[in-house]
């Protein structure tokens, strides 16, 4: 018998201020289907480097004009060698990996309800007040970003994030997903929590 089915992925990203619980970003993401198929096959075959390992952050997903208008680039999800436009930071979210030194705040959970044809991977990544190293002290200045470093009256920081992705580990990591959003400054006076939900559907 030839059994055919369809496999679908849906991702959603929420970023909140850990102190106030203010929602800073609430957006669906894009999936790199070629890379996701490779990662899924490697995981099922018990091969190394097929699982989610890093959450990566960048500042190249948009252009902020001198008057504050934002132009967004499309997510990079169409080729096997896809990457963030300008990655500036990463953090391990695989809480079973010994290299993860913050597994209490950066971890993955699998959630499934019996009888439904989907399962969720819940990925949480927390950036504490003091990370990344070299960030600005406060988040109250007008922003520009990597693609427009000369915005009038604004500040430039490599930690003005406007793109996030999930990546596998190993020597040839794969970008599995990519989301682009309005620039968000990570500064010393703010701790943020990124909740990344990846839902996997299997059905006819």
C-alpha positions as CSV (number, residue, x, y, z in Angstrom):
1,X,0.0,0.0,0.0
2,X,1.3,3.5,-0.9
3,X,0.6,5.7,2.1
4,X,0.6,9.4,1.4
5,X,0.3,12.2,3.8
6,X,1.1,15.9,4.2
7,X,3.5,17.5,6.6
8,X,3.0,21.1,7.7
9,X,4.9,23.5,10.0
10,X,3.6,26.6,11.6
11,X,5.8,28.9,13.7
12,X,5.0,31.8,15.9
13,X,7.3,34.1,17.9
14,X,6.4,36.2,20.9
15,X,8.9,38.5,22.7
16,X,8.1,40.0,26.1
17,X,9.7,42.2,28.6
18,X,10.4,39.9,31.5
19,X,9.6,42.5,34.1
20,X,6.5,44.2,32.8
21,X,5.3,41.3,30.6
22,X,4.7,43.8,27.8
23,X,4.5,42.1,24.4
24,X,7.2,43.5,22.2
25,X,6.8,41.2,19.2
26,X,4.0,38.9,18.3
27,X,4.4,37.4,14.8
28,X,4.3,34.3,12.6
29,X,7.6,33.1,11.1
30,X,8.6,31.6,7.8
31,X,9.9,28.0,7.4
32,X,12.8,26.9,5.3
33,X,11.2,23.7,4.0
34,X,14.4,22.3,2.4
35,X,16.4,22.6,5.5
36,X,13.5,21.5,7.7
37,X,13.2,18.3,5.6
38,X,16.9,17.6,6.1
39,X,16.7,18.2,9.8
40,X,13.7,16.0,10.2
41,X,15.2,13.1,8.3
42,X,18.5,13.3,10.3
43,X,16.6,13.4,13.5
44,X,14.4,10.4,12.6
45,X,17.5,8.5,11.4
46,X,19.3,9.3,14.7
47,X,22.0,11.2,12.9
48,X,23.9,14.0,14.6
49,X,23.1,17.7,14.1
50,X,19.5,17.3,13.0
51,X,17.9,18.9,16.0
52,X,17.3,22.6,16.9
53,X,20.4,23.9,18.7
54,X,20.6,27.7,18.5
55,X,18.4,30.7,18.5
56,X,20.1,33.3,16.4
57,X,19.6,37.1,16.4
58,X,20.4,39.7,13.8
59,X,19.9,43.4,12.8
60,X,19.8,43.2,9.0
61,X,16.1,42.3,8.3
62,X,14.9,45.9,7.7
63,X,15.8,49.4,6.8
64,X,14.9,52.3,9.1
65,X,14.7,55.7,7.3
66,X,15.9,59.0,8.8
67,X,12.2,59.8,9.6
68,X,11.5,56.4,11.1
69,X,9.8,54.6,8.3
70,X,10.6,50.8,8.2
71,X,11.1,48.7,5.1
72,X,11.2,44.9,5.7
73,X,13.2,42.4,3.7
74,X,11.7,39.0,2.9
75,X,12.7,36.1,5.2
76,X,15.6,34.0,3.9
77,X,14.0,30.6,3.6
78,X,14.4,29.6,0.0
79,X,17.9,28.0,-0.2
80,X,19.8,25.4,1.7
81,X,22.6,27.9,2.6
82,X,20.1,30.5,3.9
83,X,21.2,32.7,6.8
84,X,20.1,35.7,8.7
85,X,20.8,39.0,6.8
86,X,23.3,40.0,9.6
87,X,23.6,37.7,12.5
88,X,25.0,39.4,15.6
89,X,24.2,37.1,18.5
90,X,23.2,33.5,19.2
91,X,22.3,31.4,22.3
92,X,21.9,27.7,22.8
93,X,18.4,26.5,23.4
94,X,19.0,22.8,23.4
95,X,18.7,22.1,27.2
96,X,20.0,18.6,26.8
97,X,23.3,19.8,25.4
98,X,26.1,20.2,28.0
99,X,27.2,23.4,26.2
100,X,24.0,25.1,27.3
101,X,25.0,27.0,30.5
102,X,21.5,28.6,31.0
103,X,19.2,25.6,30.6
104,X,16.7,27.0,33.2
105,X,15.9,30.0,31.0
106,X,16.8,28.6,27.5
107,X,15.2,25.3,26.8
108,X,12.8,23.3,24.6
109,X,9.7,21.4,25.5
110,X,7.5,19.0,23.4
111,X,3.8,19.3,23.9
112,X,1.2,16.9,22.5
113,X,-2.5,16.2,23.2
114,X,-3.6,12.6,22.5
115,X,-5.9,12.3,19.5
116,X,-4.8,15.4,17.5
117,X,-2.5,15.2,14.5
118,X,0.0,17.9,15.6
119,X,2.7,18.3,18.1
120,X,4.3,21.6,19.4
121,X,7.9,22.3,20.1
122,X,8.1,25.2,22.5
123,X,11.4,27.0,22.5
124,X,12.2,29.6,25.1
125,X,15.3,31.8,25.0
126,X,16.0,34.5,27.6
127,X,18.4,37.3,27.2
128,X,19.4,38.6,30.7
129,X,20.1,42.2,31.5
130,X,23.9,41.8,31.0
131,X,23.7,40.0,27.6
132,X,24.8,40.5,25.0
133,X,28.1,42.0,26.1
134,X,28.6,45.5,24.6
135,X,25.0,46.5,24.4
136,X,23.7,50.0,25.1
137,X,22.8,51.1,28.6
138,X,19.2,52.3,27.9
139,X,16.4,51.6,25.4
140,X,15.1,55.2,25.2
141,X,17.0,56.5,22.1
142,X,15.7,56.7,18.5
143,X,16.8,53.7,16.6
144,X,18.5,53.0,13.3
145,X,20.0,49.6,12.3
146,X,22.7,47.9,10.3
147,X,21.2,48.8,6.9
148,X,20.9,52.6,7.6
149,X,23.7,53.5,10.1
150,X,23.3,57.3,9.6
151,X,19.7,57.9,10.6
152,X,19.4,61.5,11.9
153,X,19.4,61.8,15.7
154,X,19.4,58.0,16.2
155,X,21.8,55.4,17.6
156,X,23.3,52.4,16.0
157,X,23.8,49.1,17.9
158,X,24.5,45.6,16.6
159,X,21.9,44.5,19.2
160,X,19.0,46.4,17.7
161,X,17.4,43.1,16.7
162,X,14.9,42.8,13.8
163,X,15.4,39.2,12.8
164,X,15.5,35.8,14.6
165,X,15.9,32.3,13.4
166,X,16.3,28.7,14.6
167,X,19.3,26.7,13.6
168,X,20.7,23.2,13.9
169,X,24.1,22.6,15.4
170,X,27.3,21.1,14.1
171,X,29.9,22.2,11.5
172,X,27.2,22.8,8.8
173,X,24.3,24.3,10.7
174,X,21.0,24.8,8.9
175,X,18.6,27.8,9.2
176,X,15.2,26.2,9.8
177,X,13.1,29.3,10.2
178,X,13.3,33.1,10.0
179,X,11.1,35.9,11.3
180,X,11.6,39.6,10.6
181,X,10.0,42.4,12.8
182,X,10.3,46.0,13.8
183,X,13.7,46.8,15.3
184,X,13.9,46.1,19.0
185,X,16.8,47.4,21.1
186,X,18.2,45.0,23.6
187,X,19.8,47.1,26.3
188,X,21.2,46.8,29.8
189,X,18.0,48.0,31.5
190,X,15.8,45.3,29.9
191,X,15.6,41.5,30.1
192,X,13.6,39.8,27.3
193,X,12.1,36.4,26.8
194,X,11.6,34.9,23.3
195,X,9.0,32.2,23.1
196,X,9.1,30.4,19.8
197,X,6.4,27.9,19.1
198,X,6.8,25.4,16.2
199,X,3.7,23.3,15.4
200,X,4.1,20.2,13.3
201,X,1.0,18.9,11.5
202,X,0.8,15.4,9.9
203,X,-2.3,14.4,8.0
204,X,-4.0,13.6,4.7
